[in-house]
Amino acid sequence: LFSTANTTLAGVWLSIAYLRTRNLWFPTALHFAWNWTMGVFFGIPISGLRIERPLIITSNDGPAWLTGGDYGSEGGAAATVVLIAAIPVIWRARWLRVSPEMNATLLDRAPNREAAINLGLRGEYRGED
């Protein structure tokens, strides 16, 4: 149950990261950083896969509902809490914005010079002339 909910929450988190920047590099980097930190750094299983030689050897001795057990932290309540906290952080981060280059591209391609998707996420595009 937690693994499915966390996969959905991660999808929302990464989607908002894309919508805030209109750049696929940022959500890709977030996903890579999450997996690298969990697997390579801490040695925690990532979706059930374990890294052979992590930098730090840790254990998940807590209850499986909290730690995710053998599936890893992505299958536990701890990741749910982290993702629920991370979504508004990415949503409201003032330092995240559409780059000037991407903004120019969006303006050139937008029908009637209006954004194709506007979810109240603040970027550089204003849609006003």
N, C-alpha and C positions, 0 to 999 in steps of 0.2 A: 504494500500500500504506500509506504513512504517513498520507495524508489520511483513509483509512477508519479506521485505528487511532486517529488523533487525534480524529476525530469521535466515536468510541465512548468514548474517554477523557474528552472534554469532556462527553458525556452523563452519565457516571458522576460527574464533578466537580460538574456543575450539579445532578444528582439528590441528591447528598449535601448540597449547599448547601441545597436545599429541605427535605430530611429533618431537618437540624439545626435549622432555623428554623420549619418548617411554614408558610412564607410565600413566595409566588412572587416577591415583589419582590427578594429577595436574589439568587437565581440570575439573574433578569432583569438586575439591575444588574451582576453579574459578566460576563455575556455582552456587555452594552452596553459596559462598560469595556474588555473585551478587544478588541472590534471597533474602538472609537474609538481606543484606544491604537495598535493596529496600523495602521489605515487613515488616520485624520485626523492623528494626531500624528506617526507615523514614516513614513507613506506606503508602507507595505508592503501588497501586494495581500491582500485578504481573500477567500478562496475563489475566487481568480482575478479579482476585481473590484478595480480600482485607483481611488483617490480622486484627483480632478483637482488640487487645491491643498492638499497636506499642510502641516502646520506645519514639519516637518523633512523635508528630502529625503535619503533614504537609498538605499543600493544593496544588492542581494543578490548579491554577486559570488562567494560561496562555492559549493561543490558543491550541485547541486539536491537531493540526498538529505538534506542538512543544512538548507538554507535554504527548501526547498520550491519553489524556482525561480519561474516565472511564477504558480504557484498561490498563493504566499505562504507565510508561516511555518507555517500550519496544515497544509501538506503536507510538512513536513520533520521530521527527527529532533530538532531543537531544541525544537519544540513538544511532542514526545513526552516529552522530559525534563522540561520545565516542568510539563506536566499530571500526570505521574507524581509529581512533587514536590508539586504543589498539592493533590492528592487527600488525602494524610494531613494536610496543614495544615488544610484545611477540616474533616476528620473529627475532629481532636483539638482544634480551637480552643475554648478554654474560654470565650471571650467570645461565642460563638454559642450562642444558646439560644432556646427557644420563648418568645414574648412571653406575658405574663400573660393578655392578652385571647384569644390563640389557644389557650393552654392551657385556659382555661375553656371555650371552644367545643369543644375536643377531648374534654374530660371529659364534657360534656353529650351529645355524640353517640356516644361510644364504647360499643359493646355490652358489657354487664357491667362497665362502667367500666374496661376494659382497652384499651390502645392497639391500633389495628388493625394497625399496622406497628411493630415494635420490632426494630431491627437493632443494638442495643447502642449507639445514638447517645444520648448523654446530653442530656436536655432537662429541663424542669420537671416533666413528667408522671411520676408514680411508679406510678399504678395501685393504690395502697393506700389504704384507708380506716381 
